[in-house]
């Protein structure tokens, strides 16, 4: 069995744990970006959806990850599903 070496990774799956942080910490735009990312939209589709550049979308994703204390968009999507951000 492979041992996860990622910081804070689950020893069985290798996945970063989903943080227990309320969606309320995100700005309205960050919440919209999280919703669109969870819906499977690409960065360019999200940019079109929020009338911003792809670089701004990446900036929002980085800000979200920083607020949640995570390192990647996969964990961001897992968090968004767990906290049902679509309802926020």
Secondary structure as the mmCIF struct_conf table of DSSP 4:
data_model
#
loop_
_struct_conf.conf_type_id
_struct_conf.id
_struct_conf.beg_label_comp_id
_struct_conf.beg_label_asym_id
_struct_conf.beg_label_seq_id
_struct_conf.end_label_comp_id
_struct_conf.end_label_asym_id
_struct_conf.end_label_seq_id
HELX_LH_PP_P HELX_LH_PP_P1 UNK A 2 UNK A 4
BEND BEND1 UNK A 6 UNK A 6
TURN_TY1_P TURN_TY1_P1 UNK A 7 UNK A 8
STRN STRN1 UNK A 9 UNK A 9
TURN_TY1_P TURN_TY1_P2 UNK A 11 UNK A 13
HELX_LH_PP_P HELX_LH_PP_P2 UNK A 15 UNK A 15
STRN STRN2 UNK A 16 UNK A 16
HELX_LH_PP_P HELX_LH_PP_P3 UNK A 17 UNK A 19
HELX_RH_3T_P HELX_RH_3T_P1 UNK A 23 UNK A 25
BEND BEND2 UNK A 26 UNK A 26
HELX_RH_AL_P HELX_RH_AL_P1 UNK A 28 UNK A 38
TURN_TY1_P TURN_TY1_P3 UNK A 39 UNK A 40
HELX_RH_AL_P HELX_RH_AL_P2 UNK A 43 UNK A 50
TURN_TY1_P TURN_TY1_P4 UNK A 51 UNK A 51
HELX_RH_AL_P HELX_RH_AL_P3 UNK A 54 UNK A 68
TURN_TY1_P TURN_TY1_P5 UNK A 69 UNK A 69
BEND BEND3 UNK A 71 UNK A 71
HELX_RH_AL_P HELX_RH_AL_P4 UNK A 73 UNK A 82
TURN_TY1_P TURN_TY1_P6 UNK A 83 UNK A 84
HELX_RH_3T_P HELX_RH_3T_P2 UNK A 85 UNK A 87
#
